[in-house]
Amino acid sequence: MQLFNGLDSIVKKDAPVGKYTWYGLGGNAEYLIRPDNHEQLAEVAQICTENSIPIHVLGLGSNVLISDAGVKGAVIKLDSAAFSDVSYKGDRVLAGSGASLNEVVLNCVREGLSGLECVTGIPGSVGGAVRMNAGGKFGDIGTSIVSLKLMDDLGSIYVKSKPDIEFDYRSSNITEPFILEAEFKLFKSDPDRVMKATQEIWIYKKNIQPVTGRTAGCVFKNPSVDTAGSLIDRAGLKGLKAGTAQVSEKHGNFIIADKDTKSSDIIELIEIIQQKVQQEFDVELELEIEIWT
Ligand SMILES: Cc1cc2nc3c(=O)[nH]c(=O)nc-3n(C[C@H](O)[C@H](O)[C@H](O)COP(=O)(O)OP(=O)(O)OC[C@H]3O[C@@H](n4cnc5c(N)ncnc54)[C@H](O)[C@@H]3O)c2cc1C
């Protein structure tokens, strides 16, 4: 492993990565890299940048589909303890990007901290949720963020705070490849009240989304005219299959993988949906999930 000399223990060449995603599909990554600490990540970032190796940072893989042919470049997974620590102090939470968002939400309930109920049931990491400003009907994660610790593509670490960080619908203005840590400002509240709000949001989500299926959440962003799910429903596409992949009967914006599903089946459904919705409503559906090639 000449390129990543001295980093053999954290770099795997031609390694399967689909198993780290919710879809569980797709081929191998040219490199799968799981740094143990910030210094190793900085070294990896420099090597990738100097050698023009594309960088893909993987969280919990709940918004990503890996193509059947695999991923060119480095898939970097920040899941070691150095990236996953979370601390709670007063109304502030400092969360490592590799931490599970669901665990942070549950701990906030126990601590009587309100503000993150809106991301209940979103099965990603803190870093993944921050990158795309995860959220929904009840709010989004960006609202509670005060500052972020980021690493650039040459391994330099710095902190950015609002108003320099901006969040919009399922997007942010973060250009650095690595989110290392997020600082949240929440509100002290009654734990029972926070628990009740969290439960209500979870029940709402479970009632309308196929939360236990193999999916990557909503496939498309909502256009301005209507929700993507409603357009897909109105186009008569719920239940449509390609191979063993299927548009969810419960929520039209989810595509569910089954036994023997290939990434190409999901991509075929995506293309059919985009064409049909364009024909019927003159609306171009933009992907919310990422397809890594
Ligand atoms: C059942 C289900 C329900 C869902 N419901 C919702 C919902 O209600 N609302 C919603 O917004 N989403 C939802 N999602 C989608 C998904 O859970 C969110 O987008 C989540 O925030 C993705 O986090 P992740 O860690 O899995 O990111 P990944 O899927 O691993 O990556 C997503 C993006 O974030 C980047 N990224 C990940 N970690 C980092 C990091 N540390 N630094 C820099 N970039 C990083 C990746 O490079 C990629 O661009 C749902 C998904 C599923 C499967």
The ligand as a MOL file (V3000), in Angstrom:
LIG
                    3D

  0  0  0     0  0            999 V3000
M  V30 BEGIN CTAB
M  V30 COUNTS 53 58 0 0 0
M  V30 BEGIN ATOM
M  V30 1 C -35.8380 5.0500 7.2070 0
M  V30 2 C -35.1800 6.3680 6.8920 0
M  V30 3 C -35.8100 7.5460 7.2590 0
M  V30 4 C -35.2050 8.7820 6.9860 0
M  V30 5 N -35.8490 9.9130 7.3430 0
M  V30 6 C -35.2790 11.1280 7.0970 0
M  V30 7 C -35.9390 12.3470 7.4730 0
M  V30 8 O -37.0170 12.3440 8.0560 0
M  V30 9 N -35.3040 13.5150 7.1890 0
M  V30 10 C -34.0800 13.5600 6.5720 0
M  V30 11 O -33.5580 14.6530 6.3460 0
M  V30 12 N -33.4560 12.4260 6.1880 0
M  V30 13 C -34.0140 11.2150 6.4380 0
M  V30 14 N -33.3780 10.0580 6.0540 0
M  V30 15 C -32.1170 10.1360 5.3030 0
M  V30 16 C -30.8670 10.0440 6.1890 0
M  V30 17 O -31.1120 9.3330 7.3830 0
M  V30 18 C -30.3430 11.4180 6.5500 0
M  V30 19 O -29.9840 12.1030 5.3740 0
M  V30 20 C -29.0980 11.3380 7.4420 0
M  V30 21 O -28.8170 12.6230 7.9070 0
M  V30 22 C -27.8730 10.7780 6.7310 0
M  V30 23 O -26.8680 10.5760 7.7050 0
M  V30 24 P -25.7560 9.4540 7.4910 0
M  V30 25 O -24.8170 9.5060 8.6070 0
M  V30 26 O -26.4130 8.1460 7.2620 0
M  V30 27 O -25.0580 10.0040 6.1850 0
M  V30 28 P -24.5430 9.1980 4.9270 0
M  V30 29 O -25.7210 8.5980 4.2350 0
M  V30 30 O -23.4660 8.2850 5.3100 0
M  V30 31 O -23.9660 10.3960 4.0590 0
M  V30 32 C -24.8320 11.4260 3.6050 0
M  V30 33 C -24.0070 12.6410 3.1880 0
M  V30 34 O -23.3700 13.2000 4.3330 0
M  V30 35 C -21.9500 13.2330 4.1250 0
M  V30 36 N -21.3060 12.9910 5.4090 0
M  V30 37 C -21.5520 11.9890 6.2940 0
M  V30 38 N -20.7710 12.1300 7.3840 0
M  V30 39 C -20.0020 13.2290 7.1730 0
M  V30 40 C -18.9740 13.8810 7.9150 0
M  V30 41 N -18.5950 13.4590 9.1170 0
M  V30 42 N -18.3840 14.9550 7.3730 0
M  V30 43 C -18.7620 15.4190 6.1710 0
M  V30 44 N -19.7220 14.8580 5.4160 0
M  V30 45 C -20.3380 13.7700 5.9120 0
M  V30 46 C -21.6770 12.1490 3.1130 0
M  V30 47 O -20.4560 12.3870 2.4420 0
M  V30 48 C -22.8820 12.3100 2.2210 0
M  V30 49 O -22.6800 13.4240 1.3970 0
M  V30 50 C -33.9570 8.8220 6.3250 0
M  V30 51 C -33.3160 7.6250 5.9730 0
M  V30 52 C -33.9110 6.4140 6.2510 0
M  V30 53 C -33.2120 5.1330 5.8740 0
M  V30 END ATOM
M  V30 BEGIN BOND
M  V30 1 1 1 2
M  V30 2 1 2 3
M  V30 3 2 2 52
M  V30 4 2 3 4
M  V30 5 1 4 5
M  V30 6 1 4 50
M  V30 7 2 5 6
M  V30 8 1 6 7
M  V30 9 1 6 13
M  V30 10 2 7 8
M  V30 11 1 7 9
M  V30 12 1 9 10
M  V30 13 2 10 11
M  V30 14 1 10 12
M  V30 15 2 12 13
M  V30 16 1 13 14
M  V30 17 1 14 15
M  V30 18 1 14 50
M  V30 19 1 15 16
M  V30 20 1 16 17
M  V30 21 1 16 18
M  V30 22 1 18 19
M  V30 23 1 18 20
M  V30 24 1 20 21
M  V30 25 1 20 22
M  V30 26 1 22 23
M  V30 27 1 23 24
M  V30 28 2 24 25
M  V30 29 1 24 26
M  V30 30 1 24 27
M  V30 31 1 27 28
M  V30 32 2 28 29
M  V30 33 1 28 30
M  V30 34 1 28 31
M  V30 35 1 31 32
M  V30 36 1 32 33
M  V30 37 1 33 34
M  V30 38 1 33 48
M  V30 39 1 34 35
M  V30 40 1 35 36
M  V30 41 1 35 46
M  V30 42 1 36 37
M  V30 43 1 36 45
M  V30 44 2 37 38
M  V30 45 1 38 39
M  V30 46 1 39 40
M  V30 47 2 39 45
M  V30 48 1 40 41
M  V30 49 2 40 42
M  V30 50 1 42 43
M  V30 51 2 43 44
M  V30 52 1 44 45
M  V30 53 1 46 47
M  V30 54 1 46 48
M  V30 55 1 48 49
M  V30 56 2 50 51
M  V30 57 1 51 52
M  V30 58 1 52 53
M  V30 END BOND
M  V30 END CTAB
M  END
